[in-house]
């Protein structure tokens, strides 16, 4: 997973918790008391600062780094994590995460506990690694960035006004069959190639969030991006792609091309949406994506390898769903009714 420098606790360290009171899906009302109860205050002194507007977490984290704070903890979703992380790149201040979002992509990749009390207790062990991050047109990302359908859905998701896995899946099902693939010119260290693609993603970490693994082999310490090109597919191929994403086998799907690179340049015919860690932004036709090696210090889970062996509820649900899909394929026609039934089955299985 990650093999980097480890920093041990030696003296009283300073921590700033940055909490977005409205992001994500989890209530944060109990967080201050959990910190008081779980954090070892013989090792750490801390304060909690609340964000007041978009971008405020970046300002607070930057001030903390300038003050020499040892650890800044992002309490929120992937958006809060990105805002905090972008202020801490190339500094001596480390980042930790208390996952309170709808996807928690970076926290899940790092195998951090989703239970906030356990996540706070993990801070007491203070295991910090130097990890990679990426930039897309100069904007930092820590999990994934991309263009095409996933950027389009990120835009729709941001407009939805409601977070969570079900909202995301509803948008995917509603828009997926209507989306028109684009043609891209992609240049990396080996040369230039052309692709007609449903989406192109560059991954520093393995997943979008909610255990949807767009790049199951991605590492945050190998100095390389995993580039994923998803070719156009039809409705009968969509369930298998979904299953592979949640079963960590997407890289083996025939519709997926994947390779590793330190940088890529992408040219498309016209401006459009891209995303960085799920945040959409409109850019011009040229896109530069770079990997920055060991540029951010991150608190990790020393027991991550043990957690890898635990069963995944979402993966189990998708396996059951795919069995249902096979039954549908055998028993109903290839008309529009099939699409409706597939969509209903997917939503039912994801409503955990």
N, C-alpha and C positions, 0 to 999 in steps of 0.2 A: 504493500500500500504506500507507505511513505518512510524513507530512511534518511534522517537528517540529524542535525545537531540537537541535543537535548540539554535544556537549561534547568538546573535543580534549584529548589527554594533554599536560600541561604540567610536571608534577612527579611525584615518587614517590607512588604511590597505594596505599592499603591495600585488600586483598581478603580476605574470609572465604569459604571454600568450606564449605558445609554439606552433608554427605553422609549420606543414609539408607542404612546398609549392607545393608538387606534389601528395600527397595522395588524395584518394577519387575522387568524380566526380564534385564537385563544385569549381568554381574559387574563390581564396582567395585574389585576387587583391584589393578588396574593404574593406577587413577586418580591416586594420589599421585605415582607415577613419571612419568606423562604430564604432570602439572602441572609437576613439576621440570624436565622436558626441554623443554616447549613454551612455558611462560610466560616472557615477557621480564622477567627479574629486575632489569634496569637501570631498568625503569619501575614495577615493582610489588613490594611486600612482601606476603606472604600467610601465612595459616594455614588448616589444615583442622580442622573440628570435626564430630564424629560425633553423630548424633541417637541418643537412647536410648529414646524412647517417642513415642507419638502427640502432636503438638503441640509437641514439643521444638524443631523447626526454627523455629517462630514465636518462641519464647523467645530462641533464639540470634540470629536475625535482628534482633529488637527491640533486644537488647543491642548488636549491631553498629551499628545506626543511631544509638543513643544515644551510642556512642563516636565517631561521626563517620567510620566506615568508608565508603570510597567505593563499593565494590561488594560485594554478597553474591551468591554463586553457588550456585544450587540444583542439587545433584547427585542426580538421582533422577527419579521419574515426576511425573505431573501433580499428585498429592497433595502431594509435597514442594514443587513449584513454588507451589502454592496456599498452603501453610503459610508459606513464605518471603515470598511476595508480600504477604500480608495484613499482615505486620509492617512492610513498607516503603512502603505507600501513604501519600501525603501527607508523605513525608520527602525528604531530599536524598540518601539512599543509593539507588543503582541496583541492579537485579536482573539477573543473567545466568543462563543455563541450560546445564547439561551434561546432555543428554537420555539418561536411562537407564531410561525407563519402558516400559510396554506400549503406550501410545498416543502420548505426547509431543505432545499437541494444540497447546499454545502454541508449543513449539519448531518444530513443522512449519509453523504459520501464519506464523511469523517467518522461515521458510526457513533456519533454523539447520542446520549440518551434523549428521547423525546419527553421524558418526565423531567420537569423543570427542577425539582428538588435534587434529583440525581445529577443533572447537568451542572448545578451549582456545586455539589459535592466534588465533582470532577476537577473543578478549579483548584481545590486544595492540593491536588497532586501536581499541579503546575508543570505539565509536560508540554514544552513548546518546541515545534519544529519549524524550520525554514522551508516554506513551500513556494511553488510557482504561482504566477497569476498571468492573465492575458490582457491585451488591449485590442479593441476594435475601433478603428478610426480615432485612436487616442483615448477611448473610454475604457477604464479598467473593468474586468470581469474576473470572477473566481471559479464559477462553475462552467457555464456555457455561453456562447453567443451564436448568432446565426442570422440567416435570411431565408426568404421564401415563406412556406406555410407556417413554421413555428413563430416567425416574427409577426406575421399577419394575425395569428391567433393571440399572441401576446398583446397586440393592439386591441383586439376584440375583448380579451380578458380584462384589460385595464379599463375599458369602457363599460363593462358589465355592472360595476357597482357592487358586486357580490363575489366573495372569494371562495376558495375551496375546490377540491378535486371534481365534484359533480358539475360545478359551473364550467370548469375547464373542459371536461369531457363533452358537455352539452354543446359548447362552441365548436369543438373539433368535429362532432358528428353533424352539426348543422352546416358548417362551412366546408368540410373536407371534400365532399363530392363536387362542389361547385368551383373549387380553387383551380386555377390554370397554372401548370408548371411553367417555369421560365428557363431560358437558356443562359448559361453562365460561362465566362472565360476565367479559368482558375490557373494562377501561376504560383508554383512553389519552388523549392531549391532544385527540383529535378526538371523543370520545364513548364510549358503551358499546355493545358488541355481544355476541351470544351465539353460541357455537360448540360443535358436537359434534366432539370431536377425539380422535385417537389419541395425539397428544402436542402440547404447546406448548413451544417452546424460545425462549429469548432469547439471542442470540449477540453477544458483543463481538468475538470472533475467528471465523474461518470454519469450523472443524472440531472434531469430537469428538476426533480422534486417528486415527492410522493412515490419514490422507488420506481420511477419510470426511467430506465437506463438507456439513454441515447448513445452512450459510449462506454460499454461495460468494461473495457480494458484500460480506460483512462487512469492516469496517475498524476498526482499533483507534485511529484518530485522527480520526474524523468526528463524534464527540460524540453518536452515535446507536447504539441497539441494533437489530439485525435480529431481528424477531419472526417466528417460523415456526410456522404452524398446519398440522399434518398431519391431513387428514380421514381417516375410516375407509376402508379398502381391503380387497379380497379377495386370495386367494392368487395369482390370475393377474396382479394388478397389482403384487405385491410385488417381483418381479425387476426391473421397470422402475424402481421407486423406488430399489432398491439400486444399479442401474447409474447412475442420475442422481446419486446421492450421491457415488459415487466418480469420476464424470466432471465434477463441478462444475456440473451442470445441474439440480439438484433444484428450484431456484426456478422452473423452466419446466414442472414436472410439474403436471398438472391437479388432483392431490390436495393440492397445496401452496398455501396462502395466505401471503403474506409482506408485511411493511411495516416501516417504521422508526419508532422512538419513543425519547424520552428516558426515559420511565417508563411502566410499565403496572401496573395493579392487577388481580389475577385473583381471582375468587370461585368456589369449587366447592361442591358440596353437603355435603361432609364432609371431615375431615382426611385427609391422605394423604402419600405420598412426594414429595419434590422432590429435585433434585440441584444441586450447584454444583461445576463442573469435575469431574463424575463421582462426587463423594462424596455418597451418599444421606443424607437426614435426614427424619424425620417432622415435619410441620408441621400447623397448623390449616387451616381452610377458606379463609382469606384470605392472599394472597401479594402482596407489593410488590416490584417489580423496578425498580432505578434505575441510570442510567448516570452515572458520575463522570468528568468530562472531564479528560484529561491529569493524572491523579492518581498515576501511578507512572512512575518512570524505568526504562527497560529497555534492556539492551544488544542491539543488532540487527545484522543481517548487511548490510554495505554492498553486497554483491554479490547481494542478494535478487532483483533484477530479472533477472539472468542465470540464476539457478536456476529461475525460473518457466518458462523455455523448455526445460528438461530433461524427457525422457520420464518418465512415472510408471508404474512396474511394476505397481502395484495397479490402476490404471485400465485398463491393457492386459489384465490378467487378467479384470477384470469385463466388458470388451468381449467377450472370448472366451467368458466364461460366458453372456452374454446371447445370443450366437449359438447356443450349445447349448440355451438355454431355448426359443428359437424352434423348434428341431428337435423338442424335447419336445412343444411345443404342437401341432405338426403331426402327430405320430405316436402319441400315447397318449391315453387317455380322460381325462375331467375328474374321475376318481374319486380316492380317497385315495392310490392308487399314484403319481399325479402329484406330490403334495406330497412324498412320500418321495424321488422321483427329483430333484426340484428342490433339496431340501435337500442331498442327496449331491453334486450337481454344484457347489453353492455352496461346500461345505466343501472339495471337491477343488481348486477353483480358488483358494481362499484359502490353501491349504497350500503357501505359496511357500518 
